[in-house]
Amino acid sequence: MSDTMTAVRPGAETTRSARTEEPAAATRPARQRDAYFDNAKYLAIVLVAVGHAWEPLRQDSRTVTALYTLVYAFHMPAFVLISGYFSRTFDGSPARLRRLVTGVAVPYVVFETAYTLFTRWSSQDPGRPVSLLDPLYLTWFLAALFVWRLTTPLWRLVRWPLPLALVIAMAATTAPSIGHDLDLQRVLQFLPYFVCGLLLRPEHFRLVRRRAARALAVPVAACALGLAYWAVPRMDYAWFFHADSAPELGVPVPYGPLMTLAVFGCSLVLVGCFLAWVPGRRTWFTVLGAGTLSGYLLHGFVAQAAKHWGWYEPAWVRGPLGVIAATLVAAVVVTTLCAPPVRRAFRRVTEPRMAWAFRGTDTGRAGIRRAAP
């Protein structure tokens, strides 16, 4: 995907009537997807699914816990950062707002309700209420993305957006009274990654994809894994969830801001290592990058069902073969859920057009297609 504009040749006509421009805009081909970012989104969603598959296995293996900690240190930060990068053009226009409602708000309502009903069955808690203010399981990301994207014009306006976002995240860790409405702790603590994505440009991604950066990423990732293994009995990996304040994690309040800065620095380095090794060419999984929303929203049902049906109860699952099997199954399941046929089957709830709900839908729909990442 190119962000450059074709220059107007000297002497070329620079003014056209609105009547001439509108048909030209309507017939302009849709912007081609960037294979690099589709690859990055697919690989990130695989890590999300694998992380969920490892959750029940953490208590039985220090190695699994170290891998789990390492993955959680960067997979959601990478997702949030990429989301911020593709939100740079959000300006609050009608077309963008329609896309925000249909592509984020509506799926949130649908899947928040679906996960609540599924949880009533799988956890045998028939009295669990449906609450759109208390995101369940992985739906928090949609609620957060809705809030982040709405604030995009503000971050383009302020003078020091990233330092301001970090201050907000640091302050959030000191305030246990924020509560769980819309999972506000996560909204605020992940905010710096979104703002960082807003500030990035194509040349920054080209920088991390240089050969020297790829070579450096290997020892950095190896050291990070060793550090994660060392930290397992010494540090609570819940810091990487960004879901609780310092008092809720059982540490003094001043630890919150300090850990916010430390975790942000570590996560940003690991996101850079991850992005350095994402292939830029088209691969067999590039097409799956367009279906990561359906993969993200649907794989949680499989992860929850696995616990309900006792897939982790056999003794061999707790050993090395079980960890490998859980990893492969999670990767295969989420890959299947990202496939075009599945995406098309669930498009009515993950990417609804809802022409009946908006004015001027025909004009806005073309703008929405071009605006989509």
N, C-alpha and C positions, 0 to 999 in steps of 0.2 A: 504494500500500500504506500503510495507516494504522497508526501505532504507538500510537495513543491507545486507551484502553479506555473503554467506555461506563459512565458513573457509575451507581451503584445509587440509585434514587429513595428519599427518606426514607420509612420505613415499609414498604419492600418486604421480602419475606422474604429473609434473607441466608444461611440455612442450608438445605441440602438433603441428602437422603440420597444415599449413593454410588450406590444403585440408580437414582435419578432422574437423576443427573448423567451417568452413563455413556452412556445412549441419546442424550441431548441432544448430548454431545460427538461421538458417532459420526455424527450426522446433520447436524452443523454444516457449512455449505458451506466449501470450500477457500478460503483467502485469495487474493484477486485479485492478479494480478501488477501491478507498478508499471511503467507504460509508460516512464517516464523512465529507469529503470535498465536495462530491456531495450534501449532505444535506445542507452544508453551502452555496454553490453556489445557490441552489434552493431558500433557504430562503432569501438570499440577493437579488435575482432578483425579488422576490415577493415584497420586500420593495421598490425596484426601481420603479416598476409599480405602487404601491400604492402611492408613492411620486408624481409621475406624475399625478395620479388621483386627488390628493389633491391640485394641483397647482391652479386651478380656484376657489377653496373654501377658499383660505388663507385670502382674504380681509374681509370675513364675520365672522370670528371666531378667537379669540385669541387662543383658545384651539387647533384648527386645525393648526394654524401657529406654535404653540409650538411643536406639534407632527411632523409637517413637518420639523422644524429646527432640532429636535432630530434625525429623520431618516436620514436627509442629513448629519448630523455630522459623521455618521459611515457607511452608506450602501455602498457608492462608495469607501471610504478608505478600507473597508473590501474586496471588489472585487479586488481593485488594489493590496492589500497586498497578497491575495491568488494568483493572477496572478504572482506576483513576486516570490512567493514560488515555483510555478511550472515552473518558468523560470530559476531555478538554474542550470539546465543541459544544457542550451543554450550555445553552444561553437562556433557558426559560421560555423559548418560543413555543407556540402551540404544537408544532410537530414534535419537538423534543419532549414536551410534557405528555403528549399522547403516548409516545413511546415509553416514557417512564411509568405511566399508569398501566399500560397493557403488558409491558415486558418485565415489570418489577412488582408493582402493587397488586395486580390481579393474581399472579402466581403465588404471592405471599399469602393472600387470603385463602386461595384454594388449598395450598399445601399445608398451611397452618391448621386448617380445619381437618384435612385428611390425616395429618400426623397425629392430631389429637384423638380422632376416632380410632386410628390404628393403635395408638398407645393404650386406649381403653381396653382394646382386645388383647394386645400382646402382654401388657403388664397386669391384666386383670384388675384394672382400676376404672370401673364403669362410671364412676362419679366425676372423672376429670372434666373440668369445664373447658369449653372452647373460648379462648381469650386471645384476641388479636393484639393485645398489649403485652403479652408474655410469650415471646417466640419460643417454640418448642424444637429442641434438637438443632437441626442445621438451618432452619428457616430464618435464624437471626441475621444471616448474611443479606437476605433480601430486604429486611427492615433497615439494616444499616446502609445498604447501597441506596435505598430511596432517600434517606436523610442526607447522606454524603453528596449525592448528585444534585439535590436541591440547593445545597450550599455552594456549589461550584462557582457561580458568579462572584460570591463573596471572596473566595480564595484568590480569584484573579484580580480582585480589587485591592486587597491589603498589601502593604509593603513587604512584610516578612512572613509569608504564609506558613512555611515549614516550622520555623521557631515558634510561631503562635500555636500551631497544631500540637507541637510537642508539649508546650506549656499546658494546654488543655488536657492532654493525655496524662501528664504528670499530676495535675490537680485532681483528675478523676480517681487516681489510685489512693488518694487521701480521704475520699468521701464515701464511706459505706452506706450513707443515707440516700445515695442516688437510686438504689433499688433496682428492680428488674424490668420496669416498664420499657418495652421495645429493646430490652437488653442493652440499656444505655451505657453500661460500663464498656461493653465491646465496641459500641458505636464510637465512643470517645477515645478508647485506648488504641483502636486500629486506625483512627483518623489520620495520624501522621503518614502512614503508608499510602493512603488514598491521595493526600495532598502531595506527597512526593511524586506519585504517578502523574498528577496534574502538571507538575513542573518539568517532567522529562520530555525530551525531544528525540526524534529518530537517531540523531548522532550519538546520544548517550547509549542507546542499545547497540549501535555499531561499535562503540568503544569496548563494551564488555564481550563482544563476539570476536575480538581480535585474537590471533593465535597466542600471543603472550598472556592474555587474560584467561584463555582456556587452560593453558599450561599451569598457571598459578592457581586456578580453581581446584585442581586435584589435591595438592598438599594442604590447602586451606580447609577443604572438606574433610580430609583425613584427620587433621588436627581437631576440627570441630567434633567429629565423632569420638575421638579419644577424650576430649574435654567433657562431652556428654556422658560418656561411660564413667568418668571420674566423678561427675556431679550427681549421678543418680542417688546415692545415699546422702548427699550433702545439700541438695537444692530441690525445691518443689517445682516440677516442670509445669505446674499450673500457671506460672507466670507467662508462659507462651500462649495460654488460652485467652489472655486479656479479658477475663470475665469477672474478676473480683478485685476488690480494693486491698490495700496492704493489711488493714485490720482483719478483713475476712480471710486472709491467708495466714493469719497468726503471727505477723511481724510488726514491729513499730512503724508508725506512720511515715517517718522520714525515709524508710526503705523504698516506699512506693515510687517517688520521683526518681530516685537513683536507679532502681531496677528498670524503670521505663526507658531511661536513656541507654542503659547497658543492653537491654533486650533489643531495643530499636537498632543499635549499632551492630549487634551480632546478627540479627535477622536480615538487615540490609546487606551485610557482607555475604551471607549465605544465599540470599535472593540473587545477588550478582553472580555467584558461582553457578547457581541453577541456570540462570539465563545465558551464561557463557557457553553452556553445553547443550542448549536447545538448538537443534538443527534448523538452519534457515531455508533449506530446500524443501520441496514437496516430498512427503514420505507417505507410506501406506496409512498413517494415522492422521495426516493433515486434515482430511475431511471430517474427522471426528471432533476437531476443535470447534466446529460450529454448533455442536450438540452438547457442549459441556453443561449448559443449564439443565437440560433434561437428565443428564448423567448425575449431576450434583443432587437434584431434587429427588430422583427416584431411587438412587442406591441406598439411601437411608432406610427405606422399607426393608430391603434385603438384610442390611446390617442388624436392624432391630429384630427381624424374624429369626435370624440365626441364633440370637440369644434366647428367644422365646422357645424355639424348637430344640434347644440343647445341643447345637452343633459343637459347642466348645466343651462339652462334658466328658467325652472320651479321654482317657489318660494320654494317648499318643498325640492328641492335638496340642497338649502343653509342651511337647518336645520340639526339637528342631524340625522334624518332618511336618509337624502340625503348623508351625509358623510359616514354613515354605508353602504349604498347601493353602493356608488362609491368605497369604500374600497373592498367590496366583489366582485363586478364586475371586478375590476382590478386584484384581486388575481385569480379569475376563468379564466380570459382571458389569463394571462401570464402562468398559469398552463397548460392550453390547448396548448399554443404555445410551451411549453417545452416538450410536449408529444412525444414519439418515432415516431408515424405516421407523425406528422408535421415536426419533425427533418429530417426524411427520405425524405419527399416531397421537402424540401428546401435544401437538402444536396448539390445539384449541385452549389448553390451559396453561401452557408455558409461553406461548407467543400469540395470544389472541389478537385479532384485528379490531373487533368490537366497533365496526363501522356504525352500528345503530346508536352508539353512545356519544358520538362526537359530531360536531359541525364541520363541513368542508373536508370530509374524510378522504375523498379522492385526491385532492391536492396534497393533504398532509401525508398520505401513505407513501407517495414517492419520496418525500423528504425524509420520512422515517427509514425507508430502505437505505437511502444513501448515508444516513447518519449511523446506522447500525455498525458495530465493530466487526 
